[in-house]
Amino acid sequence: MTTSHPRDPLHGVTLETIVTTLVERHGWAELGRRLPVRCFLNNPSVKSSLTFLRKTPWARERVEGMYIAELP
């Protein structure tokens, strides 16, 4: 179990965990609807999404924001 940092809800959470969790909750189609980028729409995979999100700060921020908004 990871310890949470009081001011950063993403502390200790990898981008892969975030993408995997969102895919399990919503599926690729819903992710593509909410964030219409090619890595979610055309032949999506966790690997291609991670590559894109690591190179594209605005998309990564939106994905992280979706994840944070759904935290309990």
N, C-alpha and C positions, 0 to 999 in steps of 0.2 A: 504494500500500500504506500502511495506517495503522500508526502506531507504537503499541504497547501500553503502557499505563500499568502499572507493576509491581503495583499494588494493586487496580486496577479492571479486570476482564476485559471490561467493557462500554464502556470508554473508546474513543470514536471510532466506536462502532457505533450506528446509528440504530434507533429502534423499528421503522421500516418494514423495515429489513434483518432484524431479529430475526423479525418476523412472517412475512415472505416466506420466510426460511430454514426456519422451522418448518413452514410450509405445504408447501414443497417436500419436506421430509423425511417428514412424517407425513400430510399432507392435512387438510382441514377436519374430517372426521368424527372423526379421532383427537384433534385439538385440542379438539373439542367434548366428547369423552369424558373427556379429562384435566382440562379446565377447562370445566365445563358453564355457559357463559354464552351468552346469546342471539346475540351477534355471531359466535360460532363455529358455532351450531346452525341458525339460521334465515336463509337467504339470505346466507351469509357472503361478505365481500369484504375486501380489505386496507384499503380506505378506511373502512368502517364499524368494523372492528376497531381501527384506529388512533384513531378518534374516541372509542370506548368506553374503550380502554386509557389514553388521555391523561387522561380524566376519572375513572378508577377506579383508585386507587393499589394496592389489594390484588390486583386482577387483573393489573395491569402487573408487580407484583413476582413473581407466579407465572409469568407468561410469560417474564420475564427469567431467573428461576430455572431454568426448563426449558432455556432456551438455554445458560446457563452450565454446567449439568450435562452437556450434550452436546458441550462444547468438547473438542478433542483434548488 
